[in-house]
Amino acid sequence: MRSKPTSGETDMKSSKAIALGAALFGMATISGPAIAQQPSTGAAPGASSAKYSDAEVNQFTKAVMALQSIQKDAAVPAADKQAKMAGAVQQSGLPPEKFNEIATASNTDPALMQRIQLAAGKMQGGAKNP
């Protein structure tokens, strides 16, 4: 009989799940015009895009932008990056499972990817123009 996972085990699983989600999302896709390169799965275009609220897309985008910043930060030791990334996703208010779900869906749904890119553009534009 397996005992209930400890907080450390749960945090480790969340960190691994977030790292997986970040890898699935392909951290660079927000900053580049990758919409045309997305593979088609035969599903109706935008089918999963409508599944996510604007708030969830914004939370996801905020988390991905934070993950990109952590990835690029040479001052953060590699061993600490997963924990920082898990914290960034939690701070976005999006559960890790939902983050991974959106990351996976964005790889096959051009409409969702476009919504994410638009949200990122607004966030980046807002930061440049106080």
Buried (B, 14 or more C-beta within 10 A) or exposed (E): EEEEEEEEEEBBEBBEBBBBBBEBBEBEBBBEEBEEEBEEEEEEEBBBBEEBEEEBBBBBBBBBBBBBEBBEEEEBEEEEBBBBBBBBBBEBEBBBEBBBBBBBBBBBBBBBBBBBBEBBEEBBEEEEEE
